[in-house]
């Protein structure tokens, strides 16, 4: 499975700060929970990557 492989799976995603000063991305799907914690600087890098991907996706359309 790659970035361009479509799947018909629903998932819930939550993003927020933890009480330990981390940023958590929490994904839940089909009874599986995946919590991912990042330092604030890492979270900012991820946000920049998401914005860059959104810009690139606009060009494709």
Secondary structure as UniProt FT lines:
FT   TURN            3..4
FT   STRAND          12..17
FT   TURN            19..20
FT   STRAND          23..29
FT   TURN            30..31
FT   STRAND          32..38
FT   HELIX           40..60
//
